[in-house]
Amino acid sequence: MTRSSKNGTLGTKAGRRVVVVDGCRTPFCRSGTDFVDLRAFDLGTHAVTGLLHKTRIDPEEVGLLVMGTVVQDANTSNLGREVVLASGLPESCPAYTVTVACVSSLQSFVNCVQAIESGATDVAIAAGSETLSDAPIRYRRSVRKRLIASQKAKGPADYFALLQGLKPGDFLPEPVAIAEFSTGEVMGENCERLAKRIGVTREEQDDFALASHTRAAAAQEQGLLDNQITPVWLDGNDAPVTVDNGVRGDSTMAKLSTLKPAFDKKFGTITAANSSFLTDGASAVLLMTEEKAEALGYEPLAVVRASAMSAQDPLEELLLGPAFTMPKVLEQAGVALDDVGVLEIHEAFAAQVMAVLKVLEDESFCRDRLGLEGAFGKLDRERLNLWGGSLSLGHPFGATGARLVINTCRRMEHEGEKLGLMAACAAGAIGIGVLLE
C-alpha cells in the first residue's frame, strides 16, 4: 500500500520508469566575463526558474531538488535548498547538495532517478551550478586560528597578544587548492603523464580540440543549442546573455600549434587550447515517472535505462572514468555499443578523451582492468560530441553533468537516434555513465 500526495508518492519501486521531461541551462561563460558578478546561487536560481517557466509545471508537483556544486560558498552551503527558496518552488520541497567534482550534477541526476524509482517522489529536479569568477579564498591557517580565538578577546592587550608570532606573509591569501588531495598532483600534470603513457600526441589533442570548437560553432550557428539555454538578464544590460562565450569557431590547427605547453614546459603536449577553461554556469533537468508525465500531458525526451559509477586509482587512472563506466552501463542494459547512436563524453582535456578512446580499443586493458573478454570497441568519432563539448562550450564543474544529459536528449531527438550514452570523469578518479533511450 502507498501513500500519495501532490509533492510525491511514498511507496515501493514497483517497476517505476523514470523519464527526462526537459532541461535547460544558462549560457556557459568564461570566468571573469559576463557572469563575473553572479554567485553560484544566482546562476542556479536562473537555471531552475528557467526550467519551471519552460516546462510550465506546477511548482507544487516537484518533490525533490538535488543540486551539484564543487567550489562551495559557506554562505550557501546547502545550495540546493537556497535555490528552492528563491526559485518559486514550494517551501515543502526538500533539497540537498552533492559534491563529486566534475560529475556533481550527473550524481544529482542519478540521485533523483533513484529517489523516483524508490517511490520517494514522482517528480524531481536535478541541477548543478558553479562560478569560478568568485571562488572563496581563505586566510592562511595561522591567521584563521587567531581570528577564531579573537572572539574571546576582551581588550587591546588580548588582540595584541594574538598578533605575536605572525609574519607579514601569513596575511597573504591561501591559494585555492587545485591539486588532488590524495596524490598532490594537479590534474593537468596527471593528464600529461596519461598522454605520454597511452601515446596521445600533441597533434591528436589539437585536432580533437579544433573539432570541438568547430562543431560547437556550427551548432550555435544552426540554432541547435537555443532550446537548451535560458537567457540571463544582468543589471544595466539592454539585452540578456544568450550564448556560450567560450566557443572559438575561428580556431585553426596553425593557431593551436603555436601555444606552449601549460604543465610540462619542456616536453609537454597539453596547452590552454586543448584543455577545458574556467567557466561559470548552471543547468537543470526535470525528471518524473512515466505515468506522472502522461498524467500531466508531457511528452518525455527520454527514458533512463541505466547508470553506473566507478572509482579507480587516482594516480594512474584519474581521468579514465568513462572507460570504466560505459561498458558497465551497456552491460546493465543489455545493449551493444554499435546500437548506441549518440555518444557524449565530458572533455576535461583533449588528451583525456583520446586516452579513453584508446584504452577501450585495447584488449589487454579491457581484459585486465574491465574484466572483458576482449576490447570494448571503437567509439565512432562521428557520433561523439557532435555539438561540441567542455573544451568549447565550457565546464562549470557542478553543471557539466546536467548539460550532458540535456545535450544527449536533444541530439537523440535531432538525429532520430534511439539510444544515447554519456560519461564523465572527475577528481578522485570517479566516473559516472548514463544510458538514455
N, C-alpha and C positions, 0 to 999 in steps of 0.2 A: 504494500500500500504506500502511496506517496502523498505528500502534502504540497499543494501548488499555491503560488502567489504571483502577482504581476511581476515581481522582481526576480522570479526564478522558480525552480522546482527542486524540492528535496526528495531524493529517492535513489534508485539504483540505475546502473548504466542501461540495461535492457536494450542493447543494440542501438543506442543513440548515435546517429551520424552527424558529424559536425561539418558545417558549410561556411565558406567565406562569402559574406554578402557583398562587401565592398571595402575599399580602403582609400586613404588619401594621405598626403604628406605636404609639409611646407616645401618651398624650394630649398634645396641644399646649397648653402652659400659658404664660400671660403671664409674661414675665421678671420675676424678683423675687417670684414667688409659690411654688407648690408645689415646683418643681424648683430653687429658689434655691441649694441646697447640692450639687447634682449637676453633674458635668462632662459635656462632650460625650462623653467616653469612657464614662461611666456610662450615659448615655442611649442611645448607640449599642449598647452591650452589651445593654441591656434589649431593644432592638428586634430585634437579631439572635437573641438567645436565645429571645425570644418567637416568632420565626418558626420556629426549629428545633423548638420544642415544638408549635407549631400544626400544622405540616406533618408532624411525626414522621419527617422524613427522617434517614437515617443521616448524621451529620456527615462521615463519610469520603467520601461521594459528592460533596461540594462541592469544586470545583477552583479557585475564584477568588472573592474578595470585593473589590468596589470601593466605597469609602466617599467620599461627598461631604461637605465641610465648608467653611466660609468663614473664620470668625474662629478661627484655629488656636492651640492651646496648644503652646508649644515643647516641653513635656514629652511630648506625644503627637503629634509632628509627622506621623508616618505613622499616623494614627488607625485606618485600616482594619486594619493589621497588629496593632495593640494589641487591637482588638476581636476579631480571630480568636483571639488567645491567651487572651482572657478569657471567650469565649462558649461554649467547648466544641467549636469547630471544630478539626480536626487541625493540628498544627504544620506539616504539609506543604502546607497551603492557602496559596498566595500571596495577597497583598493589597496594595493601594496606595490612595492618597488623591488625590482630584481636587478642585480649587477653580475653579469657574466661576461665582462669585457665586450668584445665586438659582436657577440651573439646575444646580447642582452634582450633585444626585442624579439629575437627568434625564441628565446626562452620564455618571454612573456606570452608569445603566441602559443607555444606548447602548453604552458600552464593554463591558459584559457581553454584550450582544446580539452585538456584533462578535466578541468572543472565542469565543462559542459557534458562530457562523456559520463562523468560520475553522477550527474544529476544535481550537482550543487547549484547550477543556474542554467537557464535556457539561452541566455544572451550575455555576451561578454565583449569587451573591447581590449585588444592587445595593442599596446602603444610603446613608443620609445622617444626619448628626447635627449639632445646633447648640445652644449655650447662649449667650444674651446676658445672662444674670444674672451671669456671671463672665468678661467679656471681658478678655483680657490688657491691662494698662496699663503703659506703659513710662516710665522716666525720660527726660528730655529729652536730646538728643544730647550736649550739653556735659558732662552728668554721666555718660552712658554711656561716653564716651571715657575719662574719668578712672577709672571703675570697672574698665575693661579694663586700663588702664595700671597700676592699683594691684596687679595680680597680680605685678608685678616690683618693687614697693616693698620695701625692706629695713629700714625703721625709721621712727620718728615723723617725722623730717625729710622723708623722701620723701612720706609721706602728707600732711603739712602743705603741701608744695610743690604737690601735686595740687589742693589747695583754692584755690590762688591764682587770681584772676580770676573765680571763680564768684560769682554774685549769689543772694540768697535765692530769687528767682523761678525760678532754674534747677532748684531741687529740687521744684518743683510737678510733678505727673504730666503726661505728654504726652497731650492728648486723643486718644481713638480716632478715627482718620480715617474720616469718613463721606462725604467729597466724592469725586467722580470724579477720579482722579489726572490724567487727560488734559485735563480741562476745568476742574477746580477747583470744579465746581458740585455742590451737594447734589442728590440725586435728587428730593427734593420740590420744589426750585426748578425743576429741569428739567421736572417734571411740570406745574408751574404754567404755564410757557411753552407747553408742549404743549397744555394745556387751552385756553388763550387762542387759540393758533394754529388749532386744529382746531374750536374753538367748542363746547366741552363746558361746560355751565352748572353752577352750584352745585346746582340742583335735580336735574339728571340724576345728578350724583355722589351726592347724599344718597339719592336714590331707589334707586340701584344698591346702595349700602351697606346700606340698610334691607332690601332684598330678600335680600342675602347673609346677614344675621343672622337674618331671619325664616325663611329656608329651612334654615339650619343648626340653628336651634332646633327646627324641625319634624322634621328628620332625627334629631336626638338623641331627641326625644320618642317617635318611632316606632321607635327602636332600629336605624335604618338604618346607623349608624356603629359599632355594637357589635362586629361581627365584624372590624372593621379594627384595633381597639385592644387592645393587650396591657397589662394592669394593671401599675402600678409601685408596689411596696411601699416605703415610706420608713421609716427608723428612727424608732421612737417612735410611729408611727401605728397605730391599730387597724384601719384599712381602707385598701385601696390607692387610688391615684389612677386613675380610670377614664374621666373625661370631659374634653373640651376646655373650659377655663375662661374663654375669651375671648368666648364667644357671648353676645350680648345680645338675647334674644328679646323683651324689653320695650321695645326701641327704637321711637321714632316719628319721623315727619318733623318734628313740632314740637320734639322734643328735639334732633334733629340740626341743625336750623336755628339753634339758639342758639349753637353753637360758633363760635369765632373762627378766622379763617384762621391756619394754622401757619407759613407760609413768606412769602407776600406779605401783610403785615399789613394793608395798606390796600385793595388791590384783589384779593386772592387768593380762591380758592374751595376750596382743599384744606385740610381740617381733620384733627384726630386721628381723627375718626369715619369719614371716608371714605378713610383710609389704613390700611395694614396695621400691626400693632403688633409690638413686640419680643417674641419668643416663644422658648421652649425646647422641644425635642422631637427625636425621631428616628424613622426609618422604614426598612423593609427589604422587598425583593421577591425571591422565588425564581424563577429562570429556568432553563430547560433545553431540550434538543432535544425535539421532539415524540416521537421514538422513545424517548428516555430516560423521558419522562413516562409513556408507555404501559407500558414495561417495569417501572416502579416502581409502577404502579397508580394514578397520579394522573389526575384529570380537570381539565385546564387551564382557567383562566379566559378566556384569550385567546391569539391568535397575534399576534406582532409583524409588521405588514405593511410599515411604512416609517418612516423618521425623517429629519429634516433639521435642519441648523444654519445660522444666518445671523449675519452681522456687518455693522453699518451705522454711520452717522455718530453718534458718541457725544454730539454736541451737539444735533442736531435730531431724531434718531431713537432715542434711548437706550432708550425704553420700548416700541418698536413691533415687537419681535422676533416676536411671534405673527403679525403681519400679513405678515411676510416668510417665515415657515416653514410656516404652514398651507397656503398654495397649493402650495408645493414638495412637501410630503408627499403631498397628494392627487394631484398630477401624477405622482409616482413610482409610486403605487399604481394609477393609472388609475381613480380614484374621484371622483364628483361630490359637491359639498358637500351637495346635497339628500339624498344617500344616507346621510349620517352622522347617526346618531340621538342620540349622546351627545357633547356639547361641554364641554370643561373648559379654562379659561384662568386662569392664575395672576393673582390680584388684588393686585398691589403697591399700586395706588391705584385707586379707582373711576374716576377720570379717565383713567387709562391703559387700562383695559379699554374704556371708552366710545370713546376715541380709536381703538383698534384696530378696533372695530366700524364706526366712521365711515369710516376710510380704506379698508377693504375694500369698502365700497359706493361709493367714489369712483372714477369712471372714469379721471380724469387721474392720480391716484396709482397706480392699478393698472397703467396703461399705462406711465407714466414710471419708476416705481420697481420694479415687479414684472414688467414685460415681458409683461403680459397684454393681450389684445385689448380688454378692457373691464373692468368692475367684477367683482371676485371673487364677490361676492354678499352677501346678508344673513344674518348669523348669528342664528338664532332664539333669542331670549332664553328661550323656554320649553324649550329643550334645553340651555341653558348654565348650568353650576354649580348644578344643582338642589338639591344638598345643602349649599350654602354654599361658601365659598372662603376665600382667605387673609385677607380683610377680617374674617371672623367666626371661622373655625376657628384662625387664627393662621398665622404664617410664620417657622418656624425656617429660616433661609436654606438650610442644607445639606440639609434634609429635605423641603422642599416638593415637589420634583420626584417623588420616590418616592410621596409622598401622592397626587399627581395620577394616577399610574399605578394605584394601589390603588383610588382613588375611581372612575376611569373604568371599570375592570374590574367593580367591584361595581354601578355604575349600569347597565352593559350587561346584567348578569345580572338585576338587579331589574326593569328596564324592558323586557326582552326585545328589546333592540336588537342589531344585528349589528356595527356599526362605532362606534368611539369615537375622537375626535380631541382631543388635548390639546396645549397650547403654553404657553410661559412666556418672559418677558423677563428680562434680567439686566444688572447693571452692566457697563460696557464696550460696551454696545449689542450684546449677544449674545442670540440667540434659539434655542430648540430646540422642535421639534414632533415628535409621535409619533402614528402611526395604529395602533390595535389592532383586531383582528377577533375 
